[in-house]
């Protein structure tokens, strides 16, 4: 479990693909030491297990499922990645609960850089629309963000200078793919309502239903 507060940046040193799987080595910046074998680390929001530790670097294995569902299918050496270690019981949650299980990838379609904020707009697959609501939480490449607006299979977020400086959003360009994890609480609520309505032979659940009943 993670909180979506990026602790450090890393750099993809190398990635070896074989038989649909891959092993990726990530060089770490200063302040991300002390990893242990078997520890969970969020790399661009993907929960991965440390399988090898080197000086100022670590390696993780990725299955075909992970590669197919995340932006790591396009990753190349020298790419900058967001890093976060798993939460401990004593830590505060400054963002929101993030599982590290990516729902889908999205695409950067617009970047509007202003003096005090930078607006990013992402396009996402239609199946994510029910889980994205204005003022709701979403994790983009492992960063806990608040949805500024959403419509037509797109959502936007407003990024403050501190977040821009301390995450890989500072290097993002239009056309880049990003990992999206919708708020797990929203997904559970949606699933519970859907199951209830299906048992009641109702018409199903959609964004209009959520609005009519005060969920969003």
C-alpha positions in Angstrom: 0.0 0.0 0.0 1.2 3.5 -0.9 0.1 7.1 -0.5 0.9 8.6 -3.8 3.5 10.9 -2.4 6.7 10.5 -4.5 9.7 10.1 -2.3 12.4 10.2 -5.0 13.2 10.0 -8.7 15.0 7.2 -10.3 16.4 6.5 -13.8 15.8 3.3 -15.8 19.3 1.9 -16.3 18.4 -1.1 -18.4 15.5 -3.3 -19.2 15.8 -6.9 -20.5 12.8 -8.4 -22.2 12.5 -12.2 -22.6 9.5 -14.5 -23.3 7.0 -11.7 -22.7 8.5 -10.8 -19.3 11.1 -8.3 -18.3 13.7 -7.4 -15.7 14.3 -3.6 -15.2 17.1 -2.0 -13.3 16.5 1.4 -11.8 19.3 3.7 -10.6 18.2 5.7 -7.5 18.8 9.2 -6.6 20.3 10.2 -3.2 17.9 9.6 -0.3 16.4 6.3 -1.4 18.8 3.9 0.3 18.2 0.9 2.5 16.0 -1.2 0.3 15.7 -4.9 1.2 15.2 -7.9 -1.0 11.5 -8.7 -1.3 10.4 -5.2 -0.5 7.6 -3.6 -2.4 8.3 -0.3 -4.3 6.0 1.7 -6.4 7.8 2.6 -9.7 5.6 5.1 -11.7 2.8 3.8 -9.5 3.3 0.1 -10.2 3.8 -2.1 -7.2 6.9 -4.1 -7.9 9.1 -6.4 -5.8 12.8 -5.7 -5.3 14.6 -8.9 -6.6 18.2 -7.6 -6.7 20.0 -4.8 -4.9 23.1 -3.1 -6.3 25.0 0.1 -5.4 22.6 3.0 -5.9 20.3 0.7 -7.9 17.8 -2.1 -7.7 16.1 -4.5 -10.1 12.5 -5.7 -10.4 10.9 -8.4 -12.5 7.7 -7.7 -14.5 5.3 -10.3 -15.9 3.6 -10.1 -19.3 0.4 -8.9 -17.5 2.3 -6.0 -15.9 3.9 -5.0 -19.1 0.7 -5.2 -21.0 -1.3 -3.1 -18.6 1.3 -0.4 -17.8 3.4 2.1 -19.6 6.5 -0.1 -19.0 5.8 -1.8 -22.4 7.2 1.4 -23.9 9.8 2.3 -21.3 13.4 2.9 -22.5 16.7 3.3 -20.7 17.3 6.8 -19.2 13.6 7.3 -18.6 12.9 9.1 -15.2 10.5 7.3 -12.9 8.7 8.2 -9.7 9.6 6.1 -6.6 7.8 5.4 -3.4 8.4 2.8 -0.7 5.4 1.0 0.8 3.7 2.6 3.8 4.3 1.4 7.3 1.6 1.5 10.1 3.3 4.5 11.7 3.3 6.7 8.6 0.8 9.3 7.8 -1.1 9.3 4.6 -0.6 12.7 3.0 -2.1 11.7 -0.4 -4.7 8.9 -0.7 -4.5 5.1 -0.5 -2.8 3.7 -3.6 -2.6 0.0 -4.2 0.0 0.1 -7.0 -2.4 -1.9 -9.2 -2.7 0.0 -12.5 -6.1 0.1 -14.1 -5.1 1.3 -17.6 -2.7 3.7 -19.3 -3.6 7.2 -20.4 -2.1 9.6 -22.8 -1.0 13.2 -22.2 -3.0 15.3 -24.6 -2.3 18.8 -23.4 0.1 20.7 -21.1 -0.6 24.3 -20.2 2.3 25.8 -18.2 1.4 28.8 -16.1 3.3 30.9 -13.6 1.8 29.3 -10.5 0.5 26.0 -11.8 0.7 23.6 -14.8 -2.4 22.1 -16.2 -2.2 18.5 -17.6 -5.0 16.9 -19.5 -5.0 13.2 -20.1 -7.1 11.0 -22.3 -8.2 7.7 -20.8 -10.0 4.5 -21.9 -13.8 4.8 -21.6 -14.1 2.1 -19.0 -12.4 4.3 -16.4 -15.0 7.1 -16.8 -17.3 5.9 -13.9 -14.4 6.1 -11.4 -13.2 9.6 -12.3 -15.1 12.4 -10.7 -14.3 16.1 -10.2 -12.5 16.7 -6.9 -11.9 13.0 -6.6 -8.5 11.3 -6.2 -6.5 9.6 -9.0 -2.9 8.4 -9.1 -1.0 9.2 -12.3 2.4 7.5 -12.5 2.1 7.0 -8.8 1.4 10.7 -8.0 -1.7 11.3 -5.8 -3.6 14.1 -7.7 -7.0 15.7 -7.5 -9.2 15.6 -10.6 -9.8 19.2 -11.7 -12.3 18.4 -14.5 -13.4 15.4 -16.4 -15.5 14.8 -19.5 -15.4 13.0 -22.9 -12.9 10.4 -21.7 -10.5 13.1 -20.6 -9.6 14.5 -17.2 -7.3 17.3 -16.1 -5.2 18.0 -13.1 -3.6 21.2 -11.8 0.1 20.7 -10.7 1.8 23.1 -8.3 5.5 23.9 -8.8 6.7 21.7 -6.0 5.1 18.6 -7.4 6.3 19.5 -10.9 9.9 19.8 -9.7 9.9 16.6 -7.6 8.2 14.2 -10.0 8.7 13.1 -13.6 5.8 15.3 -14.7 8.4 17.9 -15.3 9.7 15.9 -18.2 6.4 14.7 -19.7 5.4 15.7 -23.2 2.2 15.5 -25.2 1.8 12.0 -26.5 3.5 10.3 -23.5 1.8 7.3 -21.9 1.1 7.4 -18.1 -0.1 4.8 -15.6 -3.6 5.5 -14.1 -4.9 4.0 -10.9 -8.4 5.2 -10.0 -9.4 5.7 -6.3 -9.9 2.3 -4.8 -12.8 3.5 -2.6 -14.6 4.7 -5.6 -14.2 1.4 -7.4 -15.5 -0.6 -4.4 -18.5 1.7 -4.1 -19.2 1.4 -7.8 -18.9 -2.4 -7.7 -21.2 -2.7 -4.6 -23.9 -0.5 -6.2 -23.6 -2.4 -9.5 -24.0 -5.8 -7.7 -27.0 -4.5 -5.7 -28.7 -3.2 -8.8 -28.0 -6.3 -10.8 -29.6 -8.4 -8.0 -32.6 -6.1 -8.1 -32.8 -6.4 -11.9 -32.3 -2.7 -12.2 -31.0 -0.9 -15.3 -27.4 -0.9 -14.0 -25.2 1.9 -12.8 -23.7 4.7 -14.7 -22.4 8.3 -14.0 -26.0 9.6 -14.2 -27.1 7.2 -11.5 -24.3 8.3 -9.2 -25.2 11.9 -9.6 -28.9 11.3 -9.0 -28.2 9.5 -5.8 -25.7 12.0 -4.5 -22.5 9.9 -4.8 -20.8 12.5 -7.0 
